[in-house]
């Protein structure tokens, strides 16, 4: 319940921050671009009780669309939405002498909806960009990978073994994403190189009093490259 309240308050804050753009208090823009995005993500699950992990890496790919609606003083404001395919599982570090290994793939369709602010050149040149907003995830399926023979869980720290062989209680994921990057605009389109962090608020396993884990949410670091080409450009406006 607390995580849902945090998510709702953050989303409402971004909507309120974005409202000046909708009201068009600056120089109007109606720029619409689409393209592709891809990169590499490293994910962990924030478990309580804790489970020692290494980053689970995965190449992420997707589709992106952006609408720029206003230039307010030096800030170029818009919104960017994506549909990405990603693996937000986890990889355990097992140090109990058993020689076992374990990782779990959890494949998602991710939908981040991000407010974007940029400072710099709109035409040919560079600008600094900041993005933040809610992200939703829809689980497509999971796969567990066990290693070591025999499989022995008798000496796991704190006897944390409830995650093995257990189906997800929640296949819908949600959280907050934010990123920093640089955009290069050219005659053939826009190239955005970005580092992004995703803090999951939704738990994969039941976090009620009946559940074992009080927390089982994602924490993701991503390096992304996005290419966008213009579909609609604002006419009769001065750009730099």
Phi and psi restraints in degrees (value plus and minus 20) as a CYANA .aco file:
   2 UNK   PHI     -81.7   -41.7
   2 UNK   PSI     -63.8   -23.8
   3 UNK   PHI     -82.4   -42.4
   3 UNK   PSI     -58.6   -18.6
   4 UNK   PHI     -85.2   -45.2
   4 UNK   PSI     -58.2   -18.2
   5 UNK   PHI     -85.9   -45.9
   5 UNK   PSI     -62.5   -22.5
   6 UNK   PHI     -80.5   -40.5
   6 UNK   PSI     -65.2   -25.2
   7 UNK   PHI     -82.1   -42.1
   7 UNK   PSI     -64.4   -24.4
   8 UNK   PHI     -85.7   -45.7
   8 UNK   PSI     -63.8   -23.8
   9 UNK   PHI     -84.0   -44.0
   9 UNK   PSI     -61.7   -21.7
  10 UNK   PHI     -83.9   -43.9
  10 UNK   PSI     -62.9   -22.9
  11 UNK   PHI     -83.8   -43.8
  11 UNK   PSI     -62.5   -22.5
  12 UNK   PHI     -84.7   -44.7
  12 UNK   PSI     -56.3   -16.3
  13 UNK   PHI     -83.8   -43.8
  13 UNK   PSI     -61.5   -21.5
  14 UNK   PHI     -87.4   -47.4
  14 UNK   PSI     -57.7   -17.7
  15 UNK   PHI     -83.3   -43.3
  15 UNK   PSI     -62.6   -22.6
  16 UNK   PHI     -84.4   -44.4
  16 UNK   PSI     -59.4   -19.4
  17 UNK   PHI     -87.2   -47.2
  17 UNK   PSI     -50.0   -10.0
  18 UNK   PHI    -104.3   -64.3
  18 UNK   PSI     -35.2     4.8
  19 UNK   PHI     -79.8   -39.8
  19 UNK   PSI     -55.2   -15.2
  20 UNK   PHI     -79.3   -39.3
  20 UNK   PSI     -52.3   -12.3
  21 UNK   PHI     -84.8   -44.8
  21 UNK   PSI     -63.4   -23.4
  22 UNK   PHI     -85.5   -45.5
  22 UNK   PSI     -56.9   -16.9
  23 UNK   PHI     -95.6   -55.6
  23 UNK   PSI     -30.9     9.1
  24 UNK   PHI      37.7    77.7
  24 UNK   PSI      41.6    81.6
  25 UNK   PHI    -108.0   -68.0
  25 UNK   PSI     -31.8     8.2
  26 UNK   PHI    -131.0   -91.0
  26 UNK   PSI    -169.5  -129.5
  27 UNK   PHI    -103.0   -63.0
  27 UNK   PSI     101.7   141.7
  28 UNK   PHI     -87.3   -47.3
  28 UNK   PSI     120.2   160.2
  29 UNK   PHI    -153.9  -113.9
  29 UNK   PSI     126.6   166.6
  30 UNK   PHI    -156.0  -116.0
  30 UNK   PSI      35.1    75.1
  31 UNK   PHI    -111.6   -71.6
  31 UNK   PSI     105.8   145.8
  32 UNK   PHI    -145.6  -105.6
  32 UNK   PSI     108.0   148.0
  33 UNK   PHI    -152.4  -112.4
  33 UNK   PSI     130.8   170.8
  34 UNK   PHI    -153.2  -113.2
  34 UNK   PSI     144.2   184.2
  35 UNK   PHI     152.8   192.8
  35 UNK   PSI    -178.4  -138.4
  36 UNK   PHI    -139.6   -99.6
  36 UNK   PSI     133.7   173.7
  37 UNK   PHI    -157.0  -117.0
  37 UNK   PSI     129.8   169.8
  38 UNK   PHI    -180.8  -140.8
  38 UNK   PSI     146.6   186.6
  39 UNK   PHI     150.8   190.8
  39 UNK   PSI    -179.7  -139.7
  40 UNK   PHI    -152.6  -112.6
  40 UNK   PSI     110.2   150.2
  41 UNK   PHI    -134.5   -94.5
  41 UNK   PSI     131.0   171.0
  42 UNK   PHI    -148.1  -108.1
  42 UNK   PSI     100.6   140.6
  43 UNK   PHI    -143.7  -103.7
  43 UNK   PSI     127.7   167.7
  44 UNK   PHI    -155.9  -115.9
  44 UNK   PSI     141.2   181.2
  45 UNK   PHI    -127.1   -87.1
  45 UNK   PSI     109.9   149.9
  46 UNK   PHI    -103.8   -63.8
  46 UNK   PSI      70.8   110.8
  47 UNK   PHI    -111.6   -71.6
  47 UNK   PSI     122.7   162.7
  48 UNK   PHI    -154.0  -114.0
  48 UNK   PSI      93.9   133.9
  49 UNK   PHI     -80.2   -40.2
  49 UNK   PSI     134.7   174.7
  50 UNK   PHI     -90.5   -50.5
  50 UNK   PSI     127.0   167.0
  51 UNK   PHI    -147.6  -107.6
  51 UNK   PSI     103.2   143.2
  52 UNK   PHI     -88.6   -48.6
  52 UNK   PSI     112.8   152.8
  53 UNK   PHI    -158.8  -118.8
  53 UNK   PSI     139.7   179.7
  54 UNK   PHI    -130.0   -90.0
  54 UNK   PSI     141.1   181.1
  55 UNK   PHI     -85.3   -45.3
  55 UNK   PSI     114.5   154.5
  56 UNK   PHI    -116.9   -76.9
  56 UNK   PSI      91.1   131.1
  57 UNK   PHI    -109.5   -69.5
  57 UNK   PSI     128.4   168.4
  58 UNK   PHI    -179.5  -139.5
  58 UNK   PSI     119.3   159.3
  59 UNK   PHI    -100.5   -60.5
  59 UNK   PSI      99.7   139.7
  60 UNK   PHI    -118.6   -78.6
  60 UNK   PSI     121.6   161.6
  61 UNK   PHI    -156.1  -116.1
  61 UNK   PSI     135.1   175.1
  62 UNK   PHI    -196.0  -156.0
  62 UNK   PSI    -191.5  -151.5
  63 UNK   PHI    -137.6   -97.6
  63 UNK   PSI     123.2   163.2
  64 UNK   PHI    -153.6  -113.6
  64 UNK   PSI     127.5   167.5
  65 UNK   PHI    -159.0  -119.0
  65 UNK   PSI     121.5   161.5
  66 UNK   PHI    -156.4  -116.4
  66 UNK   PSI     120.1   160.1
  67 UNK   PHI    -144.8  -104.8
  67 UNK   PSI      97.5   137.5
  68 UNK   PHI    -117.1   -77.1
  68 UNK   PSI     104.8   144.8
  69 UNK   PHI    -135.4   -95.4
  69 UNK   PSI     -35.0     5.0
  70 UNK   PHI    -182.7  -142.7
  70 UNK   PSI     127.9   167.9
  71 UNK   PHI    -134.7   -94.7
  71 UNK   PSI      96.2   136.2
  72 UNK   PHI    -133.8   -93.8
  72 UNK   PSI      85.7   125.7
  73 UNK   PHI      36.6    76.6
  73 UNK   PSI    -134.9   -94.9
  74 UNK   PHI    -118.8   -78.8
  74 UNK   PSI     -22.1    17.9
  75 UNK   PHI    -114.1   -74.1
  75 UNK   PSI     107.1   147.1
  76 UNK   PHI    -121.0   -81.0
  76 UNK   PSI      94.4   134.4
  77 UNK   PHI    -128.7   -88.7
  77 UNK   PSI     124.3   164.3
  78 UNK   PHI    -187.3  -147.3
  78 UNK   PSI    -187.2  -147.2
  79 UNK   PHI    -158.3  -118.3
  79 UNK   PSI     119.7   159.7
  80 UNK   PHI    -146.8  -106.8
  80 UNK   PSI     110.5   150.5
  81 UNK   PHI    -140.5  -100.5
  81 UNK   PSI     125.7   165.7
  82 UNK   PHI    -155.8  -115.8
  82 UNK   PSI     136.7   176.7
  83 UNK   PHI    -148.6  -108.6
  83 UNK   PSI      90.2   130.2
  84 UNK   PHI    -140.5  -100.5
  84 UNK   PSI     132.0   172.0
  85 UNK   PHI    -126.3   -86.3
  85 UNK   PSI     106.5   146.5
  86 UNK   PHI    -169.3  -129.3
  86 UNK   PSI     143.9   183.9
  87 UNK   PHI    -135.2   -95.2
  87 UNK   PSI      89.9   129.9
  88 UNK   PHI    -132.9   -92.9
  88 UNK   PSI      38.7    78.7
  89 UNK   PHI    -117.5   -77.5
  89 UNK   PSI    -171.7  -131.7
  90 UNK   PHI    -171.1  -131.1
  90 UNK   PSI     141.0   181.0
  91 UNK   PHI    -150.3  -110.3
  91 UNK   PSI      99.0   139.0
  92 UNK   PHI    -104.7   -64.7
  92 UNK   PSI     129.1   169.1
  93 UNK   PHI    -127.9   -87.9
  93 UNK   PSI      84.8   124.8
  94 UNK   PHI    -120.5   -80.5
  94 UNK   PSI      96.3   136.3
  95 UNK   PHI    -145.3  -105.3
  95 UNK   PSI      23.3    63.3
  96 UNK   PHI    -123.9   -83.9
  96 UNK   PSI      -9.3    30.7
  97 UNK   PHI      64.1   104.1
  97 UNK   PSI     -19.8    20.2
  98 UNK   PHI    -100.3   -60.3
  98 UNK   PSI     -41.7    -1.7
  99 UNK   PHI      57.7    97.7
  99 UNK   PSI     -12.1    27.9
 100 UNK   PHI     -97.4   -57.4
 100 UNK   PSI     132.8   172.8
 101 UNK   PHI    -150.7  -110.7
 101 UNK   PSI     132.1   172.1
 102 UNK   PHI    -173.8  -133.8
 102 UNK   PSI     116.1   156.1
 103 UNK   PHI    -166.5  -126.5
 103 UNK   PSI     138.1   178.1
 104 UNK   PHI    -157.1  -117.1
 104 UNK   PSI     104.6   144.6
 105 UNK   PHI    -108.1   -68.1
 105 UNK   PSI     112.8   152.8
 106 UNK   PHI    -150.0  -110.0
 106 UNK   PSI      85.1   125.1
 107 UNK   PHI    -108.4   -68.4
 107 UNK   PSI     111.4   151.4
 108 UNK   PHI    -148.0  -108.0
 108 UNK   PSI     131.1   171.1
 109 UNK   PHI    -116.4   -76.4
 109 UNK   PSI      97.2   137.2
 110 UNK   PHI    -119.8   -79.8
 110 UNK   PSI     122.1   162.1
 111 UNK   PHI    -151.7  -111.7
 111 UNK   PSI      67.4   107.4
 112 UNK   PHI    -102.6   -62.6
 112 UNK   PSI     118.9   158.9
 113 UNK   PHI    -143.6  -103.6
 113 UNK   PSI      85.3   125.3
 114 UNK   PHI    -138.9   -98.9
 114 UNK   PSI     110.5   150.5
 115 UNK   PHI     -88.0   -48.0
 115 UNK   PSI     117.3   157.3
 116 UNK   PHI    -145.0  -105.0
 116 UNK   PSI     112.6   152.6
 117 UNK   PHI    -146.4  -106.4
 117 UNK   PSI     117.0   157.0
 118 UNK   PHI    -154.2  -114.2
 118 UNK   PSI     129.7   169.7
 119 UNK   PHI    -153.1  -113.1
 119 UNK   PSI      97.5   137.5
 120 UNK   PHI     127.9   167.9
 120 UNK   PSI    -166.3  -126.3
 121 UNK   PHI    -110.1   -70.1
 121 UNK   PSI     117.0   157.0
 122 UNK   PHI    -104.6   -64.6
 122 UNK   PSI     -52.6   -12.6
 123 UNK   PHI    -113.2   -73.2
 123 UNK   PSI    -147.5  -107.5
 124 UNK   PHI    -100.7   -60.7
 124 UNK   PSI      96.0   136.0
 125 UNK   PHI     127.6   167.6
 125 UNK   PSI    -189.1  -149.1
 126 UNK   PHI    -127.9   -87.9
 126 UNK   PSI     131.6   171.6
 127 UNK   PHI    -165.7  -125.7
 127 UNK   PSI     130.2   170.2
 128 UNK   PHI    -105.7   -65.7
 128 UNK   PSI     116.1   156.1
 129 UNK   PHI    -146.6  -106.6
 129 UNK   PSI     124.9   164.9
 130 UNK   PHI    -147.7  -107.7
 130 UNK   PSI     115.5   155.5
 131 UNK   PHI    -150.8  -110.8
 131 UNK   PSI     126.4   166.4
 132 UNK   PHI    -180.8  -140.8
 132 UNK   PSI     126.9   166.9
 133 UNK   PHI     146.5   186.5
 133 UNK   PSI    -199.9  -159.9
 134 UNK   PHI     -95.4   -55.4
 134 UNK   PSI     134.3   174.3
 135 UNK   PHI    -155.0  -115.0
 135 UNK   PSI     119.1   159.1
 136 UNK   PHI    -140.3  -100.3
 136 UNK   PSI     128.8   168.8
 137 UNK   PHI    -155.7  -115.7
 137 UNK   PSI     121.0   161.0
 138 UNK   PHI    -144.2  -104.2
 138 UNK   PSI      95.7   135.7
 139 UNK   PHI     -91.1   -51.1
 139 UNK   PSI     110.8   150.8
 140 UNK   PHI    -115.9   -75.9
 140 UNK   PSI     -46.0    -6.0
 141 UNK   PHI     144.7   184.7
 141 UNK   PSI     146.8   186.8
 142 UNK   PHI    -153.9  -113.9
 142 UNK   PSI     140.1   180.1
 143 UNK   PHI    -169.7  -129.7
 143 UNK   PSI     111.2   151.2
 144 UNK   PHI    -121.0   -81.0
 144 UNK   PSI     124.7   164.7
 145 UNK   PHI    -147.7  -107.7
 145 UNK   PSI      90.8   130.8
 146 UNK   PHI    -122.4   -82.4
 146 UNK   PSI     121.1   161.1
 147 UNK   PHI    -155.6  -115.6
 147 UNK   PSI     130.1   170.1
 148 UNK   PHI      84.6   124.6
 148 UNK   PSI     117.2   157.2
 149 UNK   PHI    -155.9  -115.9
 149 UNK   PSI      95.9   135.9
 150 UNK   PHI    -103.9   -63.9
 150 UNK   PSI     142.4   182.4
 151 UNK   PHI    -101.1   -61.1
 151 UNK   PSI      90.1   130.1
 152 UNK   PHI    -147.1  -107.1
 152 UNK   PSI      92.6   132.6
 153 UNK   PHI    -126.0   -86.0
 153 UNK   PSI      -9.0    31.0
 154 UNK   PHI     -90.3   -50.3
 154 UNK   PSI     -37.5     2.5
 155 UNK   PHI    -138.8   -98.8
 155 UNK   PSI       3.0    43.0
 156 UNK   PHI     -84.6   -44.6
 156 UNK   PSI     119.8   159.8
 157 UNK   PHI     -75.6   -35.6
 157 UNK   PSI     111.2   151.2
 158 UNK   PHI      39.0    79.0
 158 UNK   PSI      -5.7    34.3
 159 UNK   PHI      36.0    76.0
 159 UNK   PSI      19.1    59.1
 160 UNK   PHI    -105.7   -65.7
 160 UNK   PSI      79.1   119.1
 161 UNK   PHI    -154.0  -114.0
 161 UNK   PSI     -15.8    24.2
 162 UNK   PHI     -88.3   -48.3
 162 UNK   PSI     -37.3     2.7
 163 UNK   PHI     -97.9   -57.9
 163 UNK   PSI     -39.0     1.0
 164 UNK   PHI     -95.3   -55.3
 164 UNK   PSI     105.3   145.3
 165 UNK   PHI      52.9    92.9
 165 UNK   PSI     -12.8    27.2
 166 UNK   PHI    -115.1   -75.1
 166 UNK   PSI     112.0   152.0
 167 UNK   PHI     -90.2   -50.2
 167 UNK   PSI     134.3   174.3
 168 UNK   PHI     -87.2   -47.2
 168 UNK   PSI     116.9   156.9
 169 UNK   PHI    -102.2   -62.2
 169 UNK   PSI     -47.4    -7.4
 170 UNK   PHI    -149.5  -109.5
 170 UNK   PSI      98.8   138.8
 171 UNK   PHI    -116.4   -76.4
 171 UNK   PSI     -24.2    15.8
 172 UNK   PHI    -122.2   -82.2
 172 UNK   PSI     109.4   149.4
 173 UNK   PHI    -137.6   -97.6
 173 UNK   PSI     127.8   167.8
 174 UNK   PHI    -172.1  -132.1
 174 UNK   PSI     136.1   176.1
 175 UNK   PHI     159.1   199.1
 175 UNK   PSI    -180.8  -140.8
 176 UNK   PHI    -142.4  -102.4
 176 UNK   PSI     110.8   150.8
 177 UNK   PHI    -138.0   -98.0
 177 UNK   PSI     125.1   165.1
 178 UNK   PHI    -168.9  -128.9
 178 UNK   PSI     125.7   165.7
 179 UNK   PHI    -168.2  -128.2
 179 UNK   PSI     136.1   176.1
 180 UNK   PHI    -147.3  -107.3
 180 UNK   PSI     123.3   163.3
 181 UNK   PHI    -189.0  -149.0
 181 UNK   PSI    -191.2  -151.2
 182 UNK   PHI    -151.4  -111.4
 182 UNK   PSI     119.9   159.9
 183 UNK   PHI    -137.3   -97.3
 183 UNK   PSI     113.8   153.8
 184 UNK   PHI    -132.9   -92.9
 184 UNK   PSI      99.7   139.7
 185 UNK   PHI    -121.3   -81.3
 185 UNK   PSI     115.6   155.6
 186 UNK   PHI    -160.1  -120.1
 186 UNK   PSI    -197.3  -157.3
 187 UNK   PHI     -87.6   -47.6
 187 UNK   PSI     -40.9    -0.9
 188 UNK   PHI    -123.6   -83.6
 188 UNK   PSI     -18.7    21.3
 189 UNK   PHI     120.7   160.7
 189 UNK   PSI    -187.0  -147.0
 190 UNK   PHI    -138.0   -98.0
 190 UNK   PSI     112.7   152.7
 191 UNK   PHI    -137.2   -97.2
 191 UNK   PSI     101.8   141.8
 192 UNK   PHI    -137.4   -97.4
 192 UNK   PSI      98.1   138.1
 193 UNK   PHI    -123.3   -83.3
 193 UNK   PSI     104.0   144.0
 194 UNK   PHI    -162.6  -122.6
 194 UNK   PSI     125.1   165.1
 195 UNK   PHI    -126.5   -86.5
 195 UNK   PSI     112.8   152.8
 196 UNK   PHI    -153.0  -113.0
 196 UNK   PSI     126.1   166.1
 197 UNK   PHI    -143.5  -103.5
 197 UNK   PSI     115.3   155.3
 198 UNK   PHI    -140.6  -100.6
 198 UNK   PSI     104.9   144.9
 199 UNK   PHI    -130.7   -90.7
 199 UNK   PSI      87.9   127.9
 200 UNK   PHI     -95.0   -55.0
 200 UNK   PSI     118.9   158.9
 201 UNK   PHI    -130.6   -90.6
 201 UNK   PSI     -36.1     3.9
 202 UNK   PHI    -112.1   -72.1
 202 UNK   PSI     119.3   159.3
 203 UNK   PHI    -118.6   -78.6
 203 UNK   PSI     119.6   159.6
 204 UNK   PHI     -92.2   -52.2
 204 UNK   PSI     -54.1   -14.1
 205 UNK   PHI    -129.9   -89.9
 205 UNK   PSI     138.3   178.3
 206 UNK   PHI     -77.2   -37.2
 206 UNK   PSI     103.3   143.3
 207 UNK   PHI    -127.4   -87.4
 207 UNK   PSI      -4.0    36.0
 208 UNK   PHI     -99.0   -59.0
 208 UNK   PSI    -199.8  -159.8
 209 UNK   PHI     -82.0   -42.0
 209 UNK   PSI     -44.3    -4.3
 210 UNK   PHI    -100.0   -60.0
 210 UNK   PSI     -41.7    -1.7
 211 UNK   PHI    -103.8   -63.8
 211 UNK   PSI     142.7   182.7
 212 UNK   PHI    -106.2   -66.2
 212 UNK   PSI     -61.6   -21.6
 213 UNK   PHI    -113.6   -73.6
 213 UNK   PSI     107.5   147.5
 214 UNK   PHI     -98.8   -58.8
 214 UNK   PSI     -37.9     2.1
 215 UNK   PHI    -174.0  -134.0
 215 UNK   PSI     117.7   157.7
 216 UNK   PHI    -178.0  -138.0
 216 UNK   PSI      34.1    74.1
 217 UNK   PHI    -126.6   -86.6
 217 UNK   PSI     142.4   182.4
 218 UNK   PHI    -100.0   -60.0
 218 UNK   PSI     129.4   169.4
 219 UNK   PHI    -157.1  -117.1
 219 UNK   PSI      94.8   134.8
 220 UNK   PHI    -146.8  -106.8
 220 UNK   PSI     114.2   154.2
 221 UNK   PHI    -133.3   -93.3
 221 UNK   PSI     113.0   153.0
 222 UNK   PHI    -154.6  -114.6
 222 UNK   PSI     123.9   163.9
 223 UNK   PHI    -130.9   -90.9
 223 UNK   PSI     103.3   143.3
 224 UNK   PHI    -149.3  -109.3
 224 UNK   PSI     127.4   167.4
 225 UNK   PHI    -146.4  -106.4
 225 UNK   PSI     104.5   144.5
 226 UNK   PHI    -140.1  -100.1
 226 UNK   PSI     115.5   155.5
 227 UNK   PHI    -135.8   -95.8
 227 UNK   PSI     106.8   146.8
 228 UNK   PHI    -145.9  -105.9
 228 UNK   PSI     118.7   158.7
 229 UNK   PHI    -141.8  -101.8
 229 UNK   PSI     126.7   166.7
 230 UNK   PHI     -95.9   -55.9
 230 UNK   PSI     114.3   154.3
 231 UNK   PHI    -123.5   -83.5
 231 UNK   PSI     -62.8   -22.8
 232 UNK   PHI    -149.3  -109.3
 232 UNK   PSI     112.7   152.7
 233 UNK   PHI    -143.1  -103.1
 233 UNK   PSI     120.1   160.1
 234 UNK   PHI     -85.4   -45.4
 234 UNK   PSI     113.6   153.6
 235 UNK   PHI    -115.6   -75.6
 235 UNK   PSI     136.6   176.6
 236 UNK   PHI      37.1    77.1
 236 UNK   PSI      26.6    66.6
 237 UNK   PHI    -154.1  -114.1
 237 UNK   PSI     129.8   169.8
 238 UNK   PHI    -107.0   -67.0
 238 UNK   PSI     108.0   148.0
 239 UNK   PHI    -145.4  -105.4
 239 UNK   PSI     135.1   175.1
